[in-house]
Amino acid sequence: MPSFIRHPKDFWIGIIFLFFGLAAVLIGRDYSMGTAGRMGPAYFPTVLGALLSIVGLIGVIRSFLRPGEAIGKFHIKNLLLILVAVLLFGFLMRGAGLVPAAIVLIVMSAYASPKFTWGATLLLAVGLSLFAVVLFVKLLGLPIAIFGPWFGFE
């Protein structure tokens, strides 16, 4: 890492934000923009991408100005565990339903933390699953199965 980069964490997170923000702006160019009063399909991703790019640019500039610690160990196992949890959530939603999918997502994601404990994790999983049912199924009326066909419910 060059010596003029004083805060490597800010530098790399700024680069990542710039990359995703500019990608959203570039992808949004293929759609109609619309106006602020009548937004087209490109409006939201373009504005959000531009804001994300600005935040990234600020992070990169800050990395040259203030000192910070070096980047620590890259925890690939934990990242893969969280990725698999999100993919399983998407797979389980259709067959198992919202509650089992949410519980699997929360337990697997929490397991990636060094502070993981079964008691707190199960309490969090049950609480967030109930919250999701109340919010999405009951209040918003989304057609999401609480328990899916794998459990005998349709």
Buried (B, 14 or more C-beta within 10 A) or exposed (E): EEEEBBBBBBBBBBBEBBEBBBBBBEEBEEEEEEEEEEBEEBBEBBBBBBEBBEBBBEBBEBBEEEEBEEEEEEEEEBEEBBEBBEEBBEEBBEEBBBBBBBBBBBBBBBBBEEEEEEEEBBEBBBEBBEEBBEEBBEEEEEEBBBBBEEEEEE
